[in-house]
Amino acid sequence: MKSLETSRLILRGFSESDLEDTYAYCVDPEVGPNAGWMPHKNKEETLTIIHHFMLNEEVWAIVEKESMKVIGSVGLHADRKRSTPDVKMIGYVLAKPTWGQGYAVEVVKGVLEYAFEEMKLKMVTVYHYPFNTRSRRVIEKTGFHYEGMLRYSSKLPDGRITDDVCYSMDVDEYYHLRESKG
């Protein structure tokens, strides 16, 4: 897996040594539900997820350079709503103490650069639940285009059904955005 770097963050593959940092945010009841999963019950559950991430070449641990702690994860995944291999969906989660510091925007911009310039993807998509306004702001700040609302499309961990707010960015939009920002 290729490591990526932004001004304040390192994106790298997960390892078992990330257990404590990862568990710290995965157990938080305000983190997982916004991303579609329940808070972890124990460290064994977190270790199982880390092992899964270690097998997936497109899921990175987000490491804060200043503290060298894992503060979240970001991944490029097959988009189950689209059936083409050159379209990926970005998903990200950050530890609550890091919210509001611009890390998510920094991470998404770094992964978009990798996705379009190195992976040569045609499109990157992203979705959020209507109640996740923080994620909506990240998506808007990074230049994604609103596509619409896919109603009654996701089952939450508590069993409720919710909508997905859908956004995308294609390769031409990415390069236009990059050129316009200088």
N, C-alpha and C positions, 0 to 999 in steps of 0.2 A: 504494500500500500504506500502510495506517495504521501509524504507529509506536506502540509501547506502552512504558510506563515502569513500573518497579517501584522499590523504594527504592534498590537498588544497580545496577540494570541498565537498559539501553535496548534495546528490540527494534525493529529497523528493517530495511528492505530491504537486500539485499546490493548491493555495487558492486565493480567491478574493483579498486578500491583496497584491498579486504579480502583480496587474494590472500595476502600474506605471513602474516598472522595465521591465516587459514583453513588454509593449507598446514601451518603449524606443528602444528596438532592433527590434521589429516587424515593426516599421515605417521606418526603415533604408532601402533605396532602394538597398543597396548592400547585404543585408542579405537574405531576402525572395526568390528572384529569383534563388539563388543558391540551394535552397531547394525545389523549385517548386511552390512557392506561391508569390502573389503580396504583396508589402508593405501594411500594414494595413492603412485604411483611417481615422479611428477614434478609440477611446478607447472602444466604444461599440463592435466593431468588435473583438478587443483583448479580451474583457471580455467573449464574446461568445466562443472563442477558449479556454480560461481558463476553462470555464464550461465544455466544451467537454473533456478537459484533466482531469478534476476532476472525470469524469465518467469512464475514461480509467485507469485501474490499472497498466498499464505498460508504462506510460509517466511520467517522473520525471522533476521537475524544477531543474536546475543546479544552486546551490547557492555557491558563492565564500565565503569561510570561513572568510577571512580577512575583507571584507566589508559587509558580510551578504546580498548582493544583488543578485537577480536572474539575471544570465548572459546568460541563454539559456535554452534549453530543450533537452531531449533525450528520445527516446522511442523504445520499442520492439513491432513490429507490425506484423500482418499476412502478409506473403509475397505472394502477388497476382500472382506472377510468379511460385509459387510452391504450391501444394495442400496437404500439410501435416501439422498437428497441432504441431509437435515437431520441426518445423523450423520457426524461426522468422527473420524479417528484422530489423536491427538497423537503426535509423535515428536520426540525431542530428543537432542542430543549435546553434550558439553562437553569442553573441553581438560582433560587429566589434571591439570595443576597446580591446577585449580579444584575438583577433586573434594573432597567432604567439607566444603564451606563453605556449604552450603544454597542455592547458586545454582539448582540444578535444581528444587527445591521452589518457590522464588520465581518462576522462569520458568513452571512449570506453572500455578501459581495465577493469574498474570497472564494467561496465554493462556485459561484456563478462564473468567475474568471476561469477556474479550472474546468468547469463543465463545458463551456463554450470554446475556450481556446485550446485545451488539451484533449478533452474527450470528444470534441467536435459534435456535441449534441445539437439537435435542431430546435429543441424547446425544453424549458424547465418549467414545471408547474408547482404550485403550492396551494394548500387548502388550510382553512382554519374554521373552527366552530364559531357560530355567531357571537357567543359569549366571550370569546378570546380576543378582546380588543387590543391587547398588547401585541399579539401576533399580527393583527391587521395593520397596526402602525409600522411594524418592521417591513411587512410586505409592500406597503405603500412607499415607504422611504427608499426601498431598494429598486423601485421602478417596475414592478410587475403590473400587468394590466388586468383589471377586473373582468371576468368572463360571465359571472352570474352566480346564482344560488342553486345548488343541487339539493332539492328538498327531500327530507326524510331519507337521507343516504348513509348515515353513520350511526352505529349503535354504540352508545357510551358504555363505559365499564359498569355503571349502575343499572344498565338495561334500557334506559331511555333512548329514544330515537331522536336524532338531531339533523340539522342541515349541514352541508359543507359549502363554505363560501370559496369560490374557485377563481384562481388567478393563473396567468401564464406569462412567460417571456420567451419570444423566439430569438434565434440567433441574430437576425437583422435588428430587432429591437435592442438587443444587448449591445451590439456595436454602435448603433446610433446613440444610445444612452452614454456609452463610454466616450465617444467622440464629442458629444455635447458638453460633457463635464470636464473635458480637457485632460 
